[in-house]
Amino acid sequence: MPTIEITGPGLAITPALRAHVVERLQHALLGVHTNPVHVRVAFTDVNGPKGGLDVRCAIDVSIPQSPPLHTEEFAVRGINAFDRSAAAITRQIAQQLERRQQSARRPKKYYAAKRLQ
């Protein structure tokens, strides 16, 4: 089970938003079978009370034995920023899992050379 940390200094993180974040990220991490997986979701209000396109959602995913993943998106509302950012991080996780699977299918040089002897 991944560790999911949600922060939002200065923003109200509602229980509905928190549940949406946890559900969406757990679904994105279904294919990851290594532990411990750590996910950090940070919401920030860039412009303050001025309004506009100012809520930033940054997602950092740390999976053992792989490079860290990061994405961030801006939107008017926190849930919209999260949905955009979650779509991007889901694609990155899927690409990383596919790369890992493809490299596992190919025998390493030393293994193939030993089989030829």
DSSP file with accessible surface (Angstrom, degrees, kcal/mol):
  #  RESIDUE AA STRUCTURE BP1 BP2  ACC     N-H-->O    O-->H-N    N-H-->O    O-->H-N    TCO  KAPPA ALPHA  PHI   PSI    X-CA   Y-CA   Z-CA
    1    1 A M              0   0  162      0, 0.0    36,-0.3     0, 0.0     2,-0.1   0.000 360.0 360.0 360.0 128.1    0.0    0.0    0.0
    2    2 A P        -     0   0   28      0, 0.0     2,-0.6     0, 0.0    36,-0.2  -0.387 360.0-122.4 -72.8 150.5    1.5    3.4   -1.0
    3    3 A T  E     -a   38   0A  79     34,-2.9    36,-3.4    -2,-0.1     2,-0.5  -0.842  30.2-165.2 -89.5 120.7    2.0    6.1    1.5
    4    4 A I  E     -a   39   0A  37     -2,-0.6     2,-0.5    34,-0.2    36,-0.2  -0.948   6.7-171.0-116.3 119.8    0.1    9.2    0.3
    5    5 A E  E     -a   40   0A  79     34,-2.9    36,-3.3    -2,-0.5     2,-0.5  -0.941   3.4-168.4-111.0 124.4    0.9   12.6    1.9
    6    6 A I  E     +a   41   0A  20     -2,-0.5     2,-0.3    34,-0.2    36,-0.2  -0.963   9.8 174.8-117.7 122.2   -1.4   15.5    1.0
    7    7 A T  E     +a   42   0A  36     34,-2.8    36,-2.6    -2,-0.5    -2,-0.0  -0.934  14.6 165.6-125.6 152.1   -0.5   19.0    1.9
    8    8 A G    >   -     0   0   15     -2,-0.3     3,-2.1    34,-0.2     2,-0.2  -0.377  18.8-160.3-161.5  72.0   -2.1   22.3    1.1
    9    9 A P  T 3  S+     0   0   96      0, 0.0    36,-0.4     0, 0.0     3,-0.1  -0.392  84.7   6.1 -62.2 125.1   -0.8   25.2    3.1
   10   10 A G  T 3  S+     0   0   85      1,-0.2     2,-0.4    -2,-0.2    34,-0.1   0.370 114.3  95.6  86.1  -6.6   -3.4   28.0    3.0
   11   11 A L  S <  S-     0   0   48     -3,-2.1     2,-0.7    32,-0.2    -1,-0.2  -0.914  76.9-120.0-117.2 146.9   -5.9   25.9    1.1
   12   12 A A        -     0   0   92     -2,-0.4     2,-0.9    -3,-0.1     0, 0.0  -0.752  21.3-158.1 -86.4 114.4   -8.8   23.9    2.6
   13   13 A I        -     0   0   33     -2,-0.7    -5,-0.1    -5,-0.1    -7,-0.0  -0.841  17.0-150.9 -92.4 105.4   -8.4   20.2    1.6
   14   14 A T     >  -     0   0   71     -2,-0.9     4,-2.7     1,-0.1     5,-0.2  -0.357  22.5-115.7 -74.8 156.1  -11.9   18.9    1.9
   15   15 A P  H  > S+     0   0  109      0, 0.0     4,-2.6     0, 0.0     5,-0.2   0.860 117.6  55.2 -59.0 -33.8  -12.6   15.2    2.9
   16   16 A A  H  > S+     0   0   74      2,-0.2     4,-2.2     1,-0.2     5,-0.1   0.921 109.6  45.5 -66.1 -42.2  -14.1   14.7   -0.6
   17   17 A L  H  > S+     0   0   17      2,-0.2     4,-2.6     1,-0.2     5,-0.2   0.925 112.5  51.6 -65.3 -42.5  -11.0   16.0   -2.3
   18   18 A R  H  X S+     0   0  108     -4,-2.7     4,-2.4     1,-0.2     5,-0.2   0.932 111.4  46.9 -60.4 -44.2   -8.8   13.9    0.0
   19   19 A A  H  X S+     0   0   57     -4,-2.6     4,-2.6     1,-0.2     5,-0.2   0.910 111.8  51.1 -64.8 -40.0  -10.8   10.7   -0.8
   20   20 A H  H  X S+     0   0   55     -4,-2.2     4,-2.5     2,-0.2     5,-0.2   0.920 110.8  48.7 -62.6 -43.3  -10.7   11.5   -4.5
   21   21 A V  H  X S+     0   0    0     -4,-2.6     4,-2.4     2,-0.2     5,-0.3   0.944 113.4  46.0 -62.2 -48.7   -6.9   12.0   -4.4
   22   22 A V  H  X S+     0   0   46     -4,-2.4     4,-2.4    -5,-0.2     5,-0.2   0.938 114.5  47.4 -63.3 -45.2   -6.3    8.7   -2.5
   23   23 A E  H  X S+     0   0  137     -4,-2.6     4,-2.0    -5,-0.2    -1,-0.2   0.937 113.8  46.6 -63.2 -45.0   -8.7    6.7   -4.8
   24   24 A R  H  X S+     0   0   77     -4,-2.5     4,-1.9    -5,-0.2    -1,-0.2   0.904 114.6  46.3 -66.9 -41.1   -7.2    8.0   -8.0
   25   25 A L  H  X S+     0   0    1     -4,-2.4     4,-1.7    -5,-0.2    -1,-0.2   0.877 110.1  52.8 -72.5 -36.3   -3.6    7.5   -7.0
   26   26 A Q  H  < S+     0   0   71     -4,-2.4    -1,-0.2    -5,-0.3    -2,-0.2   0.903 110.0  49.6 -63.9 -37.4   -4.2    4.0   -5.7
   27   27 A H  H >< S+     0   0  135     -4,-2.0     3,-1.1    -5,-0.2     4,-0.2   0.894 109.7  51.0 -65.9 -38.9   -5.7    3.2   -9.0
   28   28 A A  H 3< S+     0   0   13     -4,-1.9     3,-0.4     1,-0.2    -1,-0.2   0.809 111.0  49.3 -67.7 -28.2   -2.7    4.6  -10.8
   29   29 A L  T >< S+     0   0   13     -4,-1.7     3,-1.1     1,-0.2    -1,-0.2   0.210  75.5 110.2 -98.2  16.3   -0.3    2.6   -8.7
   30   30 A L  T <  S+     0   0  116     -3,-1.1    -1,-0.2     1,-0.2    -2,-0.1   0.867  78.3  48.9 -60.4 -38.5   -2.1   -0.8   -9.2
   31   31 A G  T 3  S+     0   0   36     -3,-0.4     2,-0.6    -4,-0.2    -1,-0.2   0.583  86.8  99.3 -80.6  -8.1    0.7   -2.3  -11.3
   32   32 A V    <   +     0   0   17     -3,-1.1     5,-0.1     1,-0.1    -3,-0.0  -0.701  43.7 174.7 -84.8 119.4    3.5   -1.3   -8.9
   33   33 A H        +     0   0  165     -2,-0.6     2,-0.3     2,-0.0    -1,-0.1   0.245  45.8  95.5-110.9  11.4    4.5   -4.3   -6.8
   34   34 A T        -     0   0   38     30,-0.1     3,-0.1     2,-0.0    -2,-0.0  -0.721  69.3-107.8-100.5 155.0    7.5   -2.9   -5.0
   35   35 A N  S    S+     0   0  115     -2,-0.3    28,-0.0     1,-0.2    -2,-0.0  -0.953  82.4  34.2-129.3 152.1    7.4   -1.4   -1.5
   36   36 A P        +     0   0   99      0, 0.0     2,-0.5     0, 0.0    -1,-0.2   0.555  63.7 177.2 -88.5 139.2    7.6    1.2   -0.1
   37   37 A V        -     0   0    7    -36,-0.3   -34,-2.9    26,-0.1     2,-0.5  -0.906  10.1-164.1-102.7 128.1    6.0    3.6   -2.6
   38   38 A H  E     -aB   3  62A  72     24,-2.1    24,-2.9    -2,-0.5     2,-0.4  -0.967   6.1-173.4-119.6 129.6    5.7    7.2   -1.4
   39   39 A V  E     -aB   4  61A   0    -36,-3.4   -34,-2.9    -2,-0.5     2,-0.5  -0.977   3.4-168.1-122.6 133.0    3.4    9.8   -3.0
   40   40 A R  E     -aB   5  60A  93     20,-2.7    20,-2.6    -2,-0.4     2,-0.5  -0.985   1.4-171.8-123.5 123.7    3.4   13.5   -2.1
   41   41 A V  E     -aB   6  59A   0    -36,-3.3   -34,-2.8    -2,-0.5     2,-0.5  -0.969   7.0-173.1-115.2 123.1    0.6   15.7   -3.4
   42   42 A A  E     -aB   7  58A   6     16,-2.7    16,-2.6    -2,-0.5     2,-0.5  -0.976   8.0-166.3-124.0 123.9    1.0   19.4   -2.7
   43   43 A F  E     + B   0  57A   1    -36,-2.6     2,-0.3    -2,-0.5    14,-0.2  -0.910  14.1 177.1-104.0 132.2   -1.6   22.1   -3.4
   44   44 A T  E     - B   0  56A  35     12,-2.2    12,-3.0    -2,-0.5     2,-0.8  -0.993  31.1-133.3-135.9 146.9   -0.6   25.7   -3.4
   45   45 A D  E     - B   0  55A  57    -36,-0.4    10,-0.2    -2,-0.3     3,-0.1  -0.858  24.0-172.7 -97.1 104.8   -2.4   29.0   -4.1
   46   46 A V  S    S+     0   0   78      8,-3.3    -1,-0.2    -2,-0.8     9,-0.1   0.931  79.3  32.0 -69.6 -47.5    0.1   30.8   -6.4
   47   47 A N  S >  S-     0   0   67      1,-0.3     3,-0.9     7,-0.3    -1,-0.2   0.498  96.0-142.9 -90.6  -6.3   -1.6   34.2   -6.7
   48   48 A G  G >   -     0   0   23      6,-0.2     3,-0.9     1,-0.2    -1,-0.3  -0.477  68.6 -17.6  74.9-144.1   -3.2   34.3   -3.2
   49   49 A P  G 3  S+     0   0  140      0, 0.0    -1,-0.2     0, 0.0    -2,-0.0   0.434 112.8  94.9 -79.6   6.9   -6.7   35.9   -3.0
   50   50 A K  G <  S-     0   0  177     -3,-0.9    -2,-0.1     1,-0.2     2,-0.1   0.781  80.7-142.8 -67.6 -29.6   -6.3   37.7   -6.4
   51   51 A G    <   +     0   0   35     -3,-0.9    -1,-0.2     1,-0.1     2,-0.2  -0.367  49.5 101.9  93.8-175.4   -8.1   34.9   -8.3
   52   52 A G  S    S-     0   0   49     -2,-0.1     2,-1.9     1,-0.1     3,-0.2  -0.482  91.3 -20.4  94.7-168.1   -7.3   33.5  -11.7
   53   53 A L  S    S+     0   0  106      1,-0.2    23,-0.2    -2,-0.2    -1,-0.1  -0.546  92.1 128.3 -76.1  83.6   -5.5   30.4  -12.8
   54   54 A D        +     0   0   12     -2,-1.9    -8,-3.3    21,-0.3     2,-0.6   0.476  23.3  98.6-131.6   0.1   -3.8   30.0   -9.5
   55   55 A V  E     -BC  45  75A  12     20,-2.3    20,-1.9   -10,-0.2     2,-0.5  -0.830  51.3-164.7 -94.3 122.9   -4.1   26.6   -7.8
   56   56 A R  E     -BC  44  74A  62    -12,-3.0   -12,-2.2    -2,-0.6     2,-0.5  -0.905   6.2-166.0-108.0 133.5   -1.0   24.5   -8.5
   57   57 A C  E     -BC  43  73A   0     16,-2.6    16,-1.9    -2,-0.5     2,-0.4  -0.976   7.1-174.3-119.2 118.9   -1.1   20.7   -7.8
   58   58 A A  E     -BC  42  72A   4    -16,-2.6   -16,-2.7    -2,-0.5     2,-0.5  -0.943   4.0-165.6-113.9 133.5    2.3   19.0   -7.8
   59   59 A I  E     -BC  41  71A   0     12,-3.0    12,-1.8    -2,-0.4     2,-0.4  -0.982   3.7-173.1-121.4 126.9    2.6   15.2   -7.5
   60   60 A D  E     -BC  40  70A  53    -20,-2.6   -20,-2.7    -2,-0.5     2,-0.5  -0.981   4.5-168.6-117.4 128.2    5.9   13.5   -6.6
   61   61 A V  E     -BC  39  69A   2      8,-2.5     8,-2.6    -2,-0.4     2,-0.6  -0.973   4.1-166.3-120.4 128.6    6.1    9.7   -6.7
   62   62 A S  E     +B   38   0A  64    -24,-2.9   -24,-2.1    -2,-0.5    -2,-0.0  -0.951  10.3 176.1-117.3 111.1    9.0    7.7   -5.3
   63   63 A I    >   -     0   0    5     -2,-0.6     3,-1.1     3,-0.2   -26,-0.1  -0.957  37.2-106.5-113.4 130.6    9.2    4.1   -6.4
   64   64 A P  T 3  S+     0   0   40      0, 0.0   -30,-0.1     0, 0.0   -27,-0.0  -0.223  99.9  14.1 -57.6 144.5   12.2    2.0   -5.2
   65   65 A Q  T 3  S+     0   0  182      1,-0.2     0, 0.0   -31,-0.0     0, 0.0   0.772 114.1  83.8  61.6  31.7   14.8    1.2   -7.9
   66   66 A S  S <  S-     0   0   28     -3,-1.1    -3,-0.2     3,-0.0    -1,-0.2  -0.983  87.6 -89.5-153.9 155.6   13.5    3.7  -10.4
   67   67 A P        -     0   0   84      0, 0.0    -4,-0.2     0, 0.0     2,-0.0  -0.332  53.2 -97.0 -65.7 150.4   13.9    7.5  -10.9
   68   68 A P        -     0   0  108      0, 0.0     2,-0.4     0, 0.0    -6,-0.2  -0.339  35.5-138.5 -67.7 148.9   11.5    9.8   -9.1
   69   69 A L  E     +C   61   0A  20     -8,-2.6    -8,-2.5    -3,-0.1     2,-0.3  -0.877  22.8 178.2-110.5 142.4    8.4   11.0  -11.0
   70   70 A H  E     +C   60   0A  87     -2,-0.4     2,-0.3   -10,-0.2   -10,-0.2  -1.000   7.6 162.8-145.4 140.5    7.1   14.6  -10.8
   71   71 A T  E     -C   59   0A  14    -12,-1.8   -12,-3.0    -2,-0.3     2,-0.3  -0.981   8.8-174.0-151.4 151.2    4.3   16.5  -12.5
   72   72 A E  E     -C   58   0A  77     -2,-0.3     2,-0.3   -14,-0.2   -14,-0.2  -0.989   3.2-179.5-148.2 144.2    2.5   19.8  -11.8
   73   73 A E  E     -C   57   0A  67    -16,-1.9   -16,-2.6    -2,-0.3     2,-0.3  -0.959  16.9-137.0-140.3 156.3   -0.5   21.5  -13.3
   74   74 A F  E     +C   56   0A  75     -2,-0.3     2,-0.3   -18,-0.2   -18,-0.2  -0.883  30.2 149.1-115.1 147.3   -2.4   24.7  -12.7
   75   75 A A  E     -C   55   0A   2    -20,-1.9   -20,-2.3    -2,-0.3   -21,-0.3  -0.959  54.9-103.9-161.7 174.1   -6.2   25.3  -12.7
   76   76 A V  S    S+     0   0   93     -2,-0.3     2,-0.3   -23,-0.2   -22,-0.1   0.892 105.9  39.5 -73.9 -39.4   -8.8   27.5  -11.1
   77   77 A R  S  > S-     0   0  148      1,-0.1     4,-2.0   -22,-0.1     5,-0.2  -0.821  81.7-124.7-112.8 153.4  -10.0   24.8   -8.7
   78   78 A G  H  > S+     0   0   19     -2,-0.3     4,-2.5     1,-0.2     5,-0.2   0.881 109.2  53.0 -63.3 -39.4   -7.9   22.3   -6.7
   79   79 A I  H  > S+     0   0   48      1,-0.2     4,-2.5     2,-0.2    -1,-0.2   0.891 109.0  49.8 -68.3 -35.5   -9.7   19.2   -8.0
   80   80 A N  H  > S+     0   0   66      2,-0.2     4,-2.1     1,-0.2    -1,-0.2   0.913 111.5  48.5 -67.6 -41.8   -9.2   20.3  -11.7
   81   81 A A  H  X S+     0   0    0     -4,-2.0     4,-2.3     1,-0.2    -2,-0.2   0.913 112.8  48.8 -63.5 -41.0   -5.5   20.9  -11.1
   82   82 A F  H  X S+     0   0    0     -4,-2.5     4,-3.4     2,-0.2     5,-0.2   0.926 108.4  52.9 -65.2 -43.9   -5.2   17.5   -9.4
   83   83 A D  H  X S+     0   0   51     -4,-2.5     4,-2.0     1,-0.2    -1,-0.2   0.918 112.1  45.6 -59.8 -41.9   -7.1   15.7  -12.2
   84   84 A R  H  X S+     0   0  129     -4,-2.1     4,-1.7     2,-0.2    -1,-0.2   0.931 116.4  45.1 -64.2 -45.2   -4.7   17.1  -14.8
   85   85 A S  H  X S+     0   0    0     -4,-2.3     4,-2.4     1,-0.2    -2,-0.2   0.891 111.5  52.8 -67.7 -38.3   -1.7   16.3  -12.7
   86   86 A A  H  X S+     0   0    0     -4,-3.4     4,-2.4     2,-0.2    -1,-0.2   0.876 106.3  53.6 -66.3 -36.8   -3.0   12.8  -11.9
   87   87 A A  H  X S+     0   0   31     -4,-2.0     4,-1.9    -5,-0.2    -1,-0.2   0.926 111.1  46.5 -63.0 -41.7   -3.5   12.1  -15.6
   88   88 A A  H  X S+     0   0    9     -4,-1.7     4,-2.1     2,-0.2    -2,-0.2   0.922 113.6  46.9 -67.4 -42.8    0.1   13.0  -16.4
   89   89 A I  H  X S+     0   0    0     -4,-2.4     4,-2.5     1,-0.2     5,-0.2   0.867 108.9  55.8 -71.4 -31.2    1.5   11.0  -13.5
   90   90 A T  H  X S+     0   0   46     -4,-2.4     4,-2.4     2,-0.2    -1,-0.2   0.922 108.2  48.2 -63.8 -41.8   -0.6    8.0  -14.4
   91   91 A R  H  X S+     0   0  149     -4,-1.9     4,-2.5     2,-0.2    -2,-0.2   0.917 111.5  50.1 -63.0 -42.4    0.9    8.1  -17.9
   92   92 A Q  H  X S+     0   0   54     -4,-2.1     4,-2.3     2,-0.2    -2,-0.2   0.912 111.2  48.2 -64.1 -41.4    4.5    8.4  -16.5
   93   93 A I  H  X S+     0   0    2     -4,-2.5     4,-2.6     2,-0.2     5,-0.2   0.929 111.9  49.6 -64.8 -43.1    3.9    5.4  -14.1
   94   94 A A  H  X S+     0   0   55     -4,-2.4     4,-2.4     1,-0.2    -2,-0.2   0.915 111.4  49.0 -62.6 -41.6    2.5    3.3  -17.0
   95   95 A Q  H  X S+     0   0  105     -4,-2.5     4,-2.6     2,-0.2    -1,-0.2   0.915 111.5  49.5 -64.0 -41.3    5.5    4.2  -19.2
   96   96 A Q  H  X S+     0   0    9     -4,-2.3     4,-2.3     1,-0.2    -2,-0.2   0.919 111.7  48.0 -65.5 -41.6    7.9    3.3  -16.4
   97   97 A L  H  X S+     0   0   46     -4,-2.6     4,-2.3     2,-0.2    -1,-0.2   0.898 111.9  50.2 -65.1 -38.9    6.2   -0.1  -15.8
   98   98 A E  H  X S+     0   0  116     -4,-2.4     4,-2.7    -5,-0.2    -2,-0.2   0.919 110.3  49.6 -66.1 -42.1    6.2   -0.8  -19.5
   99   99 A R  H  X S+     0   0  147     -4,-2.6     4,-2.3     2,-0.2    -2,-0.2   0.917 111.5  49.4 -61.0 -42.1    9.9    0.0  -19.8
  100  100 A R  H  X S+     0   0   80     -4,-2.3     4,-1.4     1,-0.2    -2,-0.2   0.910 112.4  47.8 -64.1 -39.7   10.6   -2.2  -16.8
  101  101 A Q  H  X S+     0   0  105     -4,-2.3     4,-1.2     2,-0.2    -2,-0.2   0.910 111.3  50.5 -68.5 -41.3    8.6   -5.1  -18.4
  102  102 A Q  H  X S+     0   0   60     -4,-2.7     4,-1.0     1,-0.2     3,-0.3   0.902 110.2  49.3 -64.5 -40.2   10.3   -4.7  -21.8
  103  103 A S  H  < S+     0   0   51     -4,-2.3    -1,-0.2     1,-0.2    -2,-0.2   0.826 107.5  55.4 -71.2 -26.5   13.8   -4.8  -20.2
  104  104 A A  H  < S+     0   0   80     -4,-1.4    -1,-0.2     1,-0.2    -2,-0.2   0.792 102.7  57.3 -74.3 -25.1   12.9   -7.9  -18.2
  105  105 A R  H  < S+     0   0  154     -4,-1.2    -1,-0.2    -3,-0.3    -2,-0.2   0.794  93.8  75.3 -75.1 -30.0   11.9   -9.7  -21.4
  106  106 A R  S  < S-     0   0  152     -4,-1.0     2,-0.1    -3,-0.2     0, 0.0  -0.725  85.6-125.3 -87.1 129.5   15.3   -9.3  -23.1
  107  107 A P        -     0   0   78      0, 0.0    -2,-0.1     0, 0.0     2,-0.1  -0.409  28.8-111.3 -70.6 145.8   18.1  -11.5  -21.8
  108  108 A K     >  -     0   0   99      1,-0.1     4,-2.6    -4,-0.1     5,-0.2  -0.359  27.7-109.2 -71.8 158.9   21.2   -9.7  -20.7
  109  109 A K  H  > S+     0   0  187      1,-0.2     4,-2.6     2,-0.2     5,-0.2   0.911 117.4  50.0 -58.8 -44.0   24.3  -10.1  -22.7
  110  110 A Y  H  > S+     0   0  181      1,-0.2     4,-1.7     2,-0.2    -1,-0.2   0.883 111.8  48.8 -67.2 -32.3   26.1  -12.3  -20.2
  111  111 A Y  H  > S+     0   0  119      2,-0.2     4,-1.7     1,-0.2    -1,-0.2   0.935 113.0  46.4 -71.9 -42.5   23.2  -14.6  -19.9
  112  112 A A  H  X S+     0   0   37     -4,-2.6     4,-1.2     1,-0.2    -2,-0.2   0.903 112.3  51.0 -67.0 -39.0   22.8  -15.0  -23.6
  113  113 A A  H  X S+     0   0   50     -4,-2.6     4,-0.9    -5,-0.2    -1,-0.2   0.893 108.2  52.1 -66.7 -37.1   26.5  -15.6  -24.1
  114  114 A K  H >< S+     0   0  157     -4,-1.7     3,-0.6    -5,-0.2    -1,-0.2   0.886 106.5  53.8 -68.0 -34.6   26.6  -18.3  -21.4
  115  115 A R  H 3< S+     0   0  176     -4,-1.7    -1,-0.2     1,-0.2    -2,-0.2   0.807 104.6  55.9 -69.8 -27.8   23.7  -20.1  -23.1
  116  116 A L  H 3<        0   0  154     -4,-1.2    -1,-0.2    -3,-0.2    -2,-0.2   0.723 360.0 360.0 -77.1 -20.4   25.6  -20.2  -26.4
  117  117 A Q    <<        0   0  195     -4,-0.9    -3,-0.0    -3,-0.6    -4,-0.0  -0.246 360.0 360.0 -75.6 360.0   28.6  -21.9  -24.8
